[in-house]
Amino acid sequence: MRNNSIVCVLAILCLVSFGCAPILIGAAVGAGAVGGYAVSKDTIQTDLDKPYENIWNSALSVSKNYGNIKYENIAQGYLELEQGPTHVWIRLSRMTRATTRIRVSVRKYHLPNMALAQEIFAKVVQEAR
């Protein structure tokens, strides 16, 4: 409980000090909650305790429902898709054998679309569980 309070205070200080810098975002997924954070106006990321291949397969499956995949590379951990004026980028990084970092960025008409980024992020995480 005390750690949560410290994190909240630090997040508020970051917002006040740096404007629209990191914002904490919670996405309810299944029985538990997954905490991610915005690293920019159009990107959300988190580290998951799941193998890289599981997250990749989940991201690929979810991507097919959101648009046409323009580019995919499992070795680089990169998916790019588009549907009309909306562009989505999903990046995966192996942190350890059991931990994978996922970043989801979305822009529509070159403007950030955080709501869609959160939606895609939550579905990828949910499917990977």
WOJO-V704315 format. One line per field, one symbol per residue. ss: DSSP state (H for helix, E for strand, C for the rest). psi: psi as a letter, one per 40 degrees, with the letter a starting at -180 (. if undefined). Layout:
BEGIN
ss->???
psi->???
END
This chain:
BEGIN
ss->CHHHHHHHHHHHHHHHHHCCCCEEEEEEECCEEEEEEEEECCEEEEEECCCHHHHHHHHHHHHHHHCEEEEEECCCCEEEEEECCEEEEEEEEECCCCCEEEEEEEEECCEECHHHHHHHHHHHHHHHC
psi->dddddddddddddddddebfahhhhhhhhbdaihhiiheaeehiiihigiidddddddddddddeeahhdhhhddefhhhiihbehhhhhhihhdadehhhhhhhhihfeiigdddddddddddddde.
END
